[in-house]
Amino acid sequence: MTELVDAAGQPGAARWCDRCGEDAAAGGHVACAAAREWEPPRYCAQCRRRMKVQVVPAGWSAVCVEHGEIRG
């Protein structure tokens, strides 16, 4: 998975599952983790907003309006 950083650029913990959008601490995200090996994230792990995702042959990009873009 993509490493999260806080507003100061320091590594941070995921609050939300970036695939299903549910609470990451709740557990039961084994299927989400397996799917994320092949799929881009759909939700921002910091704020739970649905992201704009673009998949291209060379990879993917996902944009959160609050936290910016991540690529994979």
mmCIF file as gemmi writes it, N, C-alpha and C atoms, coordinates in Angstrom:
data_model
loop_
_atom_site.group_PDB
_atom_site.id
_atom_site.type_symbol
_atom_site.label_atom_id
_atom_site.label_alt_id
_atom_site.label_comp_id
_atom_site.label_asym_id
_atom_site.label_entity_id
_atom_site.label_seq_id
_atom_site.pdbx_PDB_ins_code
_atom_site.Cartn_x
_atom_site.Cartn_y
_atom_site.Cartn_z
_atom_site.occupancy
_atom_site.B_iso_or_equiv
_atom_site.pdbx_formal_charge
_atom_site.auth_seq_id
_atom_site.auth_asym_id
_atom_site.pdbx_PDB_model_num
ATOM 1 N N . MET Axp A 1 ? 0.827 -1.184 0 1 0 ? 1 A 1
ATOM 2 C CA . MET Axp A 1 ? 0 0 0 1 0 ? 1 A 1
ATOM 3 C C . MET Axp A 1 ? 0.873 1.251 0 1 0 ? 1 A 1
ATOM 4 N N . THR Axp A 2 ? 0.27 2.349 -0.342 1 0 ? 2 A 1
ATOM 5 C CA . THR Axp A 2 ? 0.973 3.605 -0.387 1 0 ? 2 A 1
ATOM 6 C C . THR Axp A 2 ? 1.163 4.142 1.019 1 0 ? 2 A 1
ATOM 7 N N . GLU Axp A 3 ? 2.36 4.688 1.29 1 0 ? 3 A 1
ATOM 8 C CA . GLU Axp A 3 ? 2.643 5.241 2.609 1 0 ? 3 A 1
ATOM 9 C C . GLU Axp A 3 ? 1.903 6.556 2.782 1 0 ? 3 A 1
ATOM 10 N N . LEU Axp A 4 ? 1.276 6.739 3.924 1 0 ? 4 A 1
ATOM 11 C CA . LEU Axp A 4 ? 0.555 7.968 4.215 1 0 ? 4 A 1
ATOM 12 C C . LEU Axp A 4 ? 1.467 8.941 4.938 1 0 ? 4 A 1
ATOM 13 N N . VAL Axp A 5 ? 1.269 10.229 4.681 1 0 ? 5 A 1
ATOM 14 C CA . VAL Axp A 5 ? 2 11.259 5.404 1 0 ? 5 A 1
ATOM 15 C C . VAL Axp A 5 ? 1.006 12.28 5.922 1 0 ? 5 A 1
ATOM 16 N N . ASP Axp A 6 ? 1.345 12.883 7.065 1 0 ? 6 A 1
ATOM 17 C CA . ASP Axp A 6 ? 0.461 13.906 7.618 1 0 ? 6 A 1
ATOM 18 C C . ASP Axp A 6 ? 0.783 15.261 6.996 1 0 ? 6 A 1
ATOM 19 N N . ALA Axp A 7 ? 0.143 16.317 7.478 1 0 ? 7 A 1
ATOM 20 C CA . ALA Axp A 7 ? 0.312 17.647 6.901 1 0 ? 7 A 1
ATOM 21 C C . ALA Axp A 7 ? 1.755 18.142 6.99 1 0 ? 7 A 1
ATOM 22 N N . ALA Axp A 8 ? 2.512 17.654 7.977 1 0 ? 8 A 1
ATOM 23 C CA . ALA Axp A 8 ? 3.91 18.05 8.129 1 0 ? 8 A 1
ATOM 24 C C . ALA Axp A 8 ? 4.853 17.168 7.315 1 0 ? 8 A 1
ATOM 25 N N . GLY Axp A 9 ? 4.307 16.212 6.578 1 0 ? 9 A 1
ATOM 26 C CA . GLY Axp A 9 ? 5.135 15.326 5.771 1 0 ? 9 A 1
ATOM 27 C C . GLY Axp A 9 ? 5.669 14.125 6.523 1 0 ? 9 A 1
ATOM 28 N N . GLN Axp A 10 ? 5.182 13.892 7.741 1 0 ? 10 A 1
ATOM 29 C CA . GLN Axp A 10 ? 5.621 12.762 8.546 1 0 ? 10 A 1
ATOM 30 C C . GLN Axp A 10 ? 4.728 11.553 8.287 1 0 ? 10 A 1
ATOM 31 N N . PRO Axp A 11 ? 5.286 10.347 8.376 1 0 ? 11 A 1
ATOM 32 C CA . PRO Axp A 11 ? 4.452 9.158 8.167 1 0 ? 11 A 1
ATOM 33 C C . PRO Axp A 11 ? 3.276 9.137 9.14 1 0 ? 11 A 1
ATOM 34 N N . GLY Axp A 12 ? 2.119 8.748 8.644 1 0 ? 12 A 1
ATOM 35 C CA . GLY Axp A 12 ? 0.92 8.703 9.469 1 0 ? 12 A 1
ATOM 36 C C . GLY Axp A 12 ? 0.204 7.378 9.32 1 0 ? 12 A 1
ATOM 37 N N . ALA Axp A 13 ? -0.73 7.127 10.191 1 0 ? 13 A 1
ATOM 38 C CA . ALA Axp A 13 ? -1.493 5.88 10.157 1 0 ? 13 A 1
ATOM 39 C C . ALA Axp A 13 ? -2.777 6.082 9.359 1 0 ? 13 A 1
ATOM 40 N N . ALA Axp A 14 ? -3.199 5.029 8.688 1 0 ? 14 A 1
ATOM 41 C CA . ALA Axp A 14 ? -4.455 5.075 7.938 1 0 ? 14 A 1
ATOM 42 C C . ALA Axp A 14 ? -5.62 5.005 8.908 1 0 ? 14 A 1
ATOM 43 N N . ARG Axp A 15 ? -6.527 5.916 8.795 1 0 ? 15 A 1
ATOM 44 C CA . ARG Axp A 15 ? -7.721 5.902 9.647 1 0 ? 15 A 1
ATOM 45 C C . ARG Axp A 15 ? -8.827 5.119 8.966 1 0 ? 15 A 1
ATOM 46 N N . TRP Axp A 16 ? -8.881 5.196 7.636 1 0 ? 16 A 1
ATOM 47 C CA . TRP Axp A 16 ? -9.937 4.552 6.847 1 0 ? 16 A 1
ATOM 48 C C . TRP Axp A 16 ? -9.316 3.586 5.847 1 0 ? 16 A 1
ATOM 49 N N . CYS Axp A 17 ? -10.034 2.525 5.531 1 0 ? 17 A 1
ATOM 50 C CA . CYS Axp A 17 ? -9.594 1.581 4.506 1 0 ? 17 A 1
ATOM 51 C C . CYS Axp A 17 ? -9.661 2.289 3.157 1 0 ? 17 A 1
ATOM 52 N N . ASP Axp A 18 ? -8.583 2.243 2.381 1 0 ? 18 A 1
ATOM 53 C CA . ASP Axp A 18 ? -8.571 2.958 1.104 1 0 ? 18 A 1
ATOM 54 C C . ASP Axp A 18 ? -9.286 2.201 -0.015 1 0 ? 18 A 1
ATOM 55 N N . ARG Axp A 19 ? -9.807 1.026 0.275 1 0 ? 19 A 1
ATOM 56 C CA . ARG Axp A 19 ? -10.579 0.295 -0.734 1 0 ? 19 A 1
ATOM 57 C C . ARG Axp A 19 ? -12.084 0.376 -0.475 1 0 ? 19 A 1
ATOM 58 N N . CYS Axp A 20 ? -12.508 0.122 0.782 1 0 ? 20 A 1
ATOM 59 C CA . CYS Axp A 20 ? -13.955 0.109 1.068 1 0 ? 20 A 1
ATOM 60 C C . CYS Axp A 20 ? -14.437 1.362 1.788 1 0 ? 20 A 1
ATOM 61 N N . GLY Axp A 21 ? -13.521 2.136 2.364 1 0 ? 21 A 1
ATOM 62 C CA . GLY Axp A 21 ? -13.899 3.364 3.036 1 0 ? 21 A 1
ATOM 63 C C . GLY Axp A 21 ? -14.349 3.196 4.475 1 0 ? 21 A 1
ATOM 64 N N . GLU Axp A 22 ? -14.295 1.98 5.01 1 0 ? 22 A 1
ATOM 65 C CA . GLU Axp A 22 ? -14.711 1.737 6.4 1 0 ? 22 A 1
ATOM 66 C C . GLU Axp A 22 ? -13.532 1.949 7.347 1 0 ? 22 A 1
ATOM 67 N N . ASP Axp A 23 ? -13.804 1.965 8.636 1 0 ? 23 A 1
ATOM 68 C CA . ASP Axp A 23 ? -12.792 2.178 9.663 1 0 ? 23 A 1
ATOM 69 C C . ASP Axp A 23 ? -11.696 1.118 9.556 1 0 ? 23 A 1
ATOM 70 N N . ALA Axp A 24 ? -10.45 1.544 9.366 1 0 ? 24 A 1
ATOM 71 C CA . ALA Axp A 24 ? -9.333 0.614 9.19 1 0 ? 24 A 1
ATOM 72 C C . ALA Axp A 24 ? -9.041 -0.179 10.452 1 0 ? 24 A 1
ATOM 73 N N . ALA Axp A 25 ? -9.327 0.393 11.615 1 0 ? 25 A 1
ATOM 74 C CA . ALA Axp A 25 ? -9.059 -0.287 12.886 1 0 ? 25 A 1
ATOM 75 C C . ALA Axp A 25 ? -10.093 -1.354 13.202 1 0 ? 25 A 1
ATOM 76 N N . ALA Axp A 26 ? -11.209 -1.367 12.491 1 0 ? 26 A 1
ATOM 77 C CA . ALA Axp A 26 ? -12.275 -2.322 12.773 1 0 ? 26 A 1
ATOM 78 C C . ALA Axp A 26 ? -11.89 -3.743 12.387 1 0 ? 26 A 1
ATOM 79 N N . GLY Axp A 27 ? -10.881 -3.909 11.577 1 0 ? 27 A 1
ATOM 80 C CA . GLY Axp A 27 ? -10.466 -5.239 11.153 1 0 ? 27 A 1
ATOM 81 C C . GLY Axp A 27 ? -11.344 -5.77 10.043 1 0 ? 27 A 1
ATOM 82 N N . GLY Axp A 28 ? -11.075 -6.999 9.634 1 0 ? 28 A 1
ATOM 83 C CA . GLY Axp A 28 ? -11.867 -7.614 8.573 1 0 ? 28 A 1
ATOM 84 C C . GLY Axp A 28 ? -11.563 -7.076 7.186 1 0 ? 28 A 1
ATOM 85 N N . HIS Axp A 29 ? -10.363 -6.555 6.979 1 0 ? 29 A 1
ATOM 86 C CA . HIS Axp A 29 ? -10.003 -5.986 5.686 1 0 ? 29 A 1
ATOM 87 C C . HIS Axp A 29 ? -9.03 -6.881 4.913 1 0 ? 29 A 1
ATOM 88 N N . VAL Axp A 30 ? -9.1 -8.175 5.162 1 0 ? 30 A 1
ATOM 89 C CA . VAL Axp A 30 ? -8.218 -9.118 4.475 1 0 ? 30 A 1
ATOM 90 C C . VAL Axp A 30 ? -8.501 -9.099 2.974 1 0 ? 30 A 1
ATOM 91 N N . ALA Axp A 31 ? -9.776 -9.112 2.602 1 0 ? 31 A 1
ATOM 92 C CA . ALA Axp A 31 ? -10.147 -9.071 1.176 1 0 ? 31 A 1
ATOM 93 C C . ALA Axp A 31 ? -9.739 -7.743 0.549 1 0 ? 31 A 1
ATOM 94 N N . CYS Axp A 32 ? -9.848 -6.661 1.31 1 0 ? 32 A 1
ATOM 95 C CA . CYS Axp A 32 ? -9.442 -5.346 0.799 1 0 ? 32 A 1
ATOM 96 C C . CYS Axp A 32 ? -7.937 -5.323 0.533 1 0 ? 32 A 1
ATOM 97 N N . ALA Axp A 33 ? -7.158 -5.843 1.466 1 0 ? 33 A 1
ATOM 98 C CA . ALA Axp A 33 ? -5.705 -5.869 1.296 1 0 ? 33 A 1
ATOM 99 C C . ALA Axp A 33 ? -5.312 -6.715 0.09 1 0 ? 33 A 1
ATOM 100 N N . ALA Axp A 34 ? -5.977 -7.837 -0.11 1 0 ? 34 A 1
ATOM 101 C CA . ALA Axp A 34 ? -5.689 -8.692 -1.259 1 0 ? 34 A 1
ATOM 102 C C . ALA Axp A 34 ? -6.051 -7.982 -2.57 1 0 ? 34 A 1
ATOM 103 N N . ALA Axp A 35 ? -7.19 -7.316 -2.589 1 0 ? 35 A 1
ATOM 104 C CA . ALA Axp A 35 ? -7.617 -6.601 -3.801 1 0 ? 35 A 1
ATOM 105 C C . ALA Axp A 35 ? -6.698 -5.428 -4.11 1 0 ? 35 A 1
ATOM 106 N N . ARG Axp A 36 ? -6.168 -4.77 -3.07 1 0 ? 36 A 1
ATOM 107 C CA . ARG Axp A 36 ? -5.303 -3.605 -3.273 1 0 ? 36 A 1
ATOM 108 C C . ARG Axp A 36 ? -3.963 -3.959 -3.902 1 0 ? 36 A 1
ATOM 109 N N . GLU Axp A 37 ? -3.624 -5.246 -3.931 1 0 ? 37 A 1
ATOM 110 C CA . GLU Axp A 37 ? -2.393 -5.654 -4.619 1 0 ? 37 A 1
ATOM 111 C C . GLU Axp A 37 ? -2.51 -5.389 -6.114 1 0 ? 37 A 1
ATOM 112 N N . TRP Axp A 38 ? -3.749 -5.392 -6.642 1 0 ? 38 A 1
ATOM 113 C CA . TRP Axp A 38 ? -3.985 -5.24 -8.084 1 0 ? 38 A 1
ATOM 114 C C . TRP Axp A 38 ? -4.798 -4.006 -8.447 1 0 ? 38 A 1
ATOM 115 N N . GLU Axp A 39 ? -5.488 -3.411 -7.48 1 0 ? 39 A 1
ATOM 116 C CA . GLU Axp A 39 ? -6.374 -2.277 -7.754 1 0 ? 39 A 1
ATOM 117 C C . GLU Axp A 39 ? -5.853 -1 -7.091 1 0 ? 39 A 1
ATOM 118 N N . PRO Axp A 40 ? -6.167 0.155 -7.67 1 0 ? 40 A 1
ATOM 119 C CA . PRO Axp A 40 ? -5.813 1.415 -7.004 1 0 ? 40 A 1
ATOM 120 C C . PRO Axp A 40 ? -6.751 1.683 -5.833 1 0 ? 40 A 1
ATOM 121 N N . PRO Axp A 41 ? -6.375 2.586 -4.93 1 0 ? 41 A 1
ATOM 122 C CA . PRO Axp A 41 ? -7.275 2.938 -3.83 1 0 ? 41 A 1
ATOM 123 C C . PRO Axp A 41 ? -8.488 3.684 -4.364 1 0 ? 41 A 1
ATOM 124 N N . ARG Axp A 42 ? -9.597 3.59 -3.68 1 0 ? 42 A 1
ATOM 125 C CA . ARG Axp A 42 ? -10.832 4.277 -4.086 1 0 ? 42 A 1
ATOM 126 C C . ARG Axp A 42 ? -11.222 5.366 -3.095 1 0 ? 42 A 1
ATOM 127 N N . TYR Axp A 43 ? -10.761 5.242 -1.84 1 0 ? 43 A 1
ATOM 128 C CA . TYR Axp A 43 ? -11.079 6.218 -0.801 1 0 ? 43 A 1
ATOM 129 C C . TYR Axp A 43 ? -9.787 6.757 -0.205 1 0 ? 43 A 1
ATOM 130 N N . CYS Axp A 44 ? -9.797 8.016 0.212 1 0 ? 44 A 1
ATOM 131 C CA . CYS Axp A 44 ? -8.654 8.603 0.905 1 0 ? 44 A 1
ATOM 132 C C . CYS Axp A 44 ? -8.571 7.969 2.295 1 0 ? 44 A 1
ATOM 133 N N . ALA Axp A 45 ? -7.418 7.434 2.648 1 0 ? 45 A 1
ATOM 134 C CA . ALA Axp A 45 ? -7.233 6.774 3.935 1 0 ? 45 A 1
ATOM 135 C C . ALA Axp A 45 ? -7.153 7.77 5.091 1 0 ? 45 A 1
ATOM 136 N N . GLN Axp A 46 ? -7.005 9.054 4.794 1 0 ? 46 A 1
ATOM 137 C CA . GLN Axp A 46 ? -6.922 10.066 5.838 1 0 ? 46 A 1
ATOM 138 C C . GLN Axp A 46 ? -8.27 10.71 6.141 1 0 ? 46 A 1
ATOM 139 N N . CYS Axp A 47 ? -9.121 10.889 5.105 1 0 ? 47 A 1
ATOM 140 C CA . CYS Axp A 47 ? -10.369 11.625 5.338 1 0 ? 47 A 1
ATOM 141 C C . CYS Axp A 47 ? -11.623 10.901 4.84 1 0 ? 47 A 1
ATOM 142 N N . ARG Axp A 48 ? -11.475 9.746 4.217 1 0 ? 48 A 1
ATOM 143 C CA . ARG Axp A 48 ? -12.578 8.904 3.766 1 0 ? 48 A 1
ATOM 144 C C . ARG Axp A 48 ? -13.324 9.452 2.545 1 0 ? 48 A 1
ATOM 145 N N . ARG Axp A 49 ? -12.798 10.472 1.908 1 0 ? 49 A 1
ATOM 146 C CA . ARG Axp A 49 ? -13.444 10.988 0.697 1 0 ? 49 A 1
ATOM 147 C C . ARG Axp A 49 ? -13.201 10.022 -0.455 1 0 ? 49 A 1
ATOM 148 N N . ARG Axp A 50 ? -14.178 9.925 -1.334 1 0 ? 50 A 1
ATOM 149 C CA . ARG Axp A 50 ? -14.016 9.136 -2.553 1 0 ? 50 A 1
ATOM 150 C C . ARG Axp A 50 ? -13.045 9.89 -3.451 1 0 ? 50 A 1
ATOM 151 N N . MET Axp A 51 ? -12.064 9.192 -4.014 1 0 ? 51 A 1
ATOM 152 C CA . MET Axp A 51 ? -11.042 9.837 -4.834 1 0 ? 51 A 1
ATOM 153 C C . MET Axp A 51 ? -11.337 9.66 -6.323 1 0 ? 51 A 1
ATOM 154 N N . LYS Axp A 52 ? -10.816 10.59 -7.101 1 0 ? 52 A 1
ATOM 155 C CA . LYS Axp A 52 ? -10.868 10.492 -8.555 1 0 ? 52 A 1
ATOM 156 C C . LYS Axp A 52 ? -9.686 9.61 -8.967 1 0 ? 52 A 1
ATOM 157 N N . VAL Axp A 53 ? -9.969 8.482 -9.599 1 0 ? 53 A 1
ATOM 158 C CA . VAL Axp A 53 ? -8.936 7.503 -9.938 1 0 ? 53 A 1
ATOM 159 C C . VAL Axp A 53 ? -8.806 7.395 -11.455 1 0 ? 53 A 1
ATOM 160 N N . GLN Axp A 54 ? -7.568 7.389 -11.935 1 0 ? 54 A 1
ATOM 161 C CA . GLN Axp A 54 ? -7.31 7.178 -13.348 1 0 ? 54 A 1
ATOM 162 C C . GLN Axp A 54 ? -6.302 6.039 -13.484 1 0 ? 54 A 1
ATOM 163 N N . VAL Axp A 55 ? -6.661 5.04 -14.284 1 0 ? 55 A 1
ATOM 164 C CA . VAL Axp A 55 ? -5.787 3.9 -14.524 1 0 ? 55 A 1
ATOM 165 C C . VAL Axp A 55 ? -5.275 3.989 -15.954 1 0 ? 55 A 1
ATOM 166 N N . VAL Axp A 56 ? -3.965 3.897 -16.114 1 0 ? 56 A 1
ATOM 167 C CA . VAL Axp A 56 ? -3.318 3.915 -17.426 1 0 ? 56 A 1
ATOM 168 C C . VAL Axp A 56 ? -2.396 2.704 -17.511 1 0 ? 56 A 1
ATOM 169 N N . PRO Axp A 57 ? -1.937 2.341 -18.7 1 0 ? 57 A 1
ATOM 170 C CA . PRO Axp A 57 ? -1.065 1.158 -18.81 1 0 ? 57 A 1
ATOM 171 C C . PRO Axp A 57 ? 0.18 1.203 -17.918 1 0 ? 57 A 1
ATOM 172 N N . ALA Axp A 58 ? 0.691 2.385 -17.65 1 0 ? 58 A 1
ATOM 173 C CA . ALA Axp A 58 ? 1.908 2.503 -16.853 1 0 ? 58 A 1
ATOM 174 C C . ALA Axp A 58 ? 1.651 2.551 -15.351 1 0 ? 58 A 1
ATOM 175 N N . GLY Axp A 59 ? 0.395 2.564 -14.911 1 0 ? 59 A 1
ATOM 176 C CA . GLY Axp A 59 ? 0.097 2.627 -13.484 1 0 ? 59 A 1
ATOM 177 C C . GLY Axp A 59 ? -1.233 3.295 -13.229 1 0 ? 59 A 1
ATOM 178 N N . TRP Axp A 60 ? -1.329 4.009 -12.103 1 0 ? 60 A 1
ATOM 179 C CA . TRP Axp A 60 ? -2.565 4.684 -11.736 1 0 ? 60 A 1
ATOM 180 C C . TRP Axp A 60 ? -2.26 5.939 -10.942 1 0 ? 60 A 1
ATOM 181 N N . SER Axp A 61 ? -3.247 6.823 -10.862 1 0 ? 61 A 1
ATOM 182 C CA . SER Axp A 61 ? -3.173 7.981 -9.986 1 0 ? 61 A 1
ATOM 183 C C . SER Axp A 61 ? -4.53 8.142 -9.32 1 0 ? 61 A 1
ATOM 184 N N . ALA Axp A 62 ? -4.521 8.586 -8.078 1 0 ? 62 A 1
ATOM 185 C CA . ALA Axp A 62 ? -5.745 8.812 -7.326 1 0 ? 62 A 1
ATOM 186 C C . ALA Axp A 62 ? -5.62 10.17 -6.653 1 0 ? 62 A 1
ATOM 187 N N . VAL Axp A 63 ? -6.661 10.997 -6.782 1 0 ? 63 A 1
ATOM 188 C CA . VAL Axp A 63 ? -6.609 12.362 -6.263 1 0 ? 63 A 1
ATOM 189 C C . VAL Axp A 63 ? -7.702 12.579 -5.23 1 0 ? 63 A 1
ATOM 190 N N . CYS Axp A 64 ? -7.292 13.023 -4.045 1 0 ? 64 A 1
ATOM 191 C CA . CYS Axp A 64 ? -8.213 13.46 -2.996 1 0 ? 64 A 1
ATOM 192 C C . CYS Axp A 64 ? -8.22 14.984 -3.051 1 0 ? 64 A 1
ATOM 193 N N . VAL Axp A 65 ? -9.399 15.594 -3.037 1 0 ? 65 A 1
ATOM 194 C CA . VAL Axp A 65 ? -9.47 17.055 -3.112 1 0 ? 65 A 1
ATOM 195 C C . VAL Axp A 65 ? -8.822 17.716 -1.895 1 0 ? 65 A 1
ATOM 196 N N . GLU Axp A 66 ? -8.745 17.018 -0.778 1 0 ? 66 A 1
ATOM 197 C CA . GLU Axp A 66 ? -8.161 17.58 0.437 1 0 ? 66 A 1
ATOM 198 C C . GLU Axp A 66 ? -6.668 17.255 0.578 1 0 ? 66 A 1
ATOM 199 N N . HIS Axp A 67 ? -6.249 16.025 0.222 1 0 ? 67 A 1
ATOM 200 C CA . HIS Axp A 67 ? -4.888 15.578 0.507 1 0 ? 67 A 1
ATOM 201 C C . HIS Axp A 67 ? -4 15.386 -0.717 1 0 ? 67 A 1
ATOM 202 N N . GLY Axp A 68 ? -4.508 15.661 -1.901 1 0 ? 68 A 1
ATOM 203 C CA . GLY Axp A 68 ? -3.669 15.614 -3.091 1 0 ? 68 A 1
ATOM 204 C C . GLY Axp A 68 ? -3.632 14.261 -3.782 1 0 ? 68 A 1
ATOM 205 N N . GLU Axp A 69 ? -2.59 14.065 -4.56 1 0 ? 69 A 1
ATOM 206 C CA . GLU Axp A 69 ? -2.475 12.906 -5.452 1 0 ? 69 A 1
ATOM 207 C C . GLU Axp A 69 ? -1.493 11.876 -4.93 1 0 ? 69 A 1
ATOM 208 N N . ILE Axp A 70 ? -1.826 10.614 -5.154 1 0 ? 70 A 1
ATOM 209 C CA . ILE Axp A 70 ? -0.878 9.515 -4.948 1 0 ? 70 A 1
ATOM 210 C C . ILE Axp A 70 ? -0.828 8.721 -6.243 1 0 ? 70 A 1
ATOM 211 N N . ARG Axp A 71 ? 0.296 8.08 -6.495 1 0 ? 71 A 1
ATOM 212 C CA . ARG Axp A 71 ? 0.479 7.298 -7.724 1 0 ? 71 A 1
ATOM 213 C C . ARG Axp A 71 ? 0.997 5.912 -7.398 1 0 ? 71 A 1
ATOM 214 N N . GLY Axp A 72 ? 0.713 5.015 -8.309 1 0 ? 72 A 1
ATOM 215 C CA . GLY Axp A 72 ? 1.211 3.658 -8.117 1 0 ? 72 A 1
ATOM 216 C C . GLY Axp A 72 ? 1.431 2.967 -9.428 1 0 ? 72 A 1
